[in-house]
Amino acid sequence: MKKRLVIPAALAFSALCFSSCDNKLCYCYERTSDGVLHESKVYVDNDTPCNSLSRGDRGCIESSERGTINPDDIAK
């Protein structure tokens, strides 16, 4: 009985792990109305550049760019 439950659970878990491999993490920065810098994390497809998520009041960078770019410079 236990083998019948373990195998489907393992298959479901491995499918979940493999499905998340085609996403990447972007970091977006924006200022709130009181001027405080707010960071949010957004997962996108690997083909989508993080800077395409930027808009007038928000700037987004790749996770590999963190630490090399000052968030104050990209947050509007």
LINCORWO-V246402 format. One line per field, one symbol per residue. ss: DSSP state (@ for helix, = for strand, . for the rest). A space follows every 10 residues. Layout:
ss: ???
//
This chain:
ss: .@@@@@@@@@ @@@@@@@@@@ @@======== =.....==== =====....@ @@@.=..=== ==@@@=..=. @@@@..
//
